Amino acid sequence: MDQVTVSSKYQVVIPKEVRRKLKVRPGQKLAVFMKGSSISLVCDRPLESLRGIMRGVEVVDLREKRDRSL
């Protein structure tokens, strides 16, 4: 597990290995989520990058809207 230090300007540096694995680039937006005492940074990917992500998923036996409970 990597550790980072918060600077006097409340900035942190994302470790190089993490940036490389997640393909984080300068100027890229990150969403910040807080849950309890934890902070999560999530890469904001363009919608176009999700094209084809579900290719090959079985869609047999999926419930229709009328089958869902409200």
Order of alpha helices (4+ residues) and beta strands (2+ residues): alpha-beta-beta
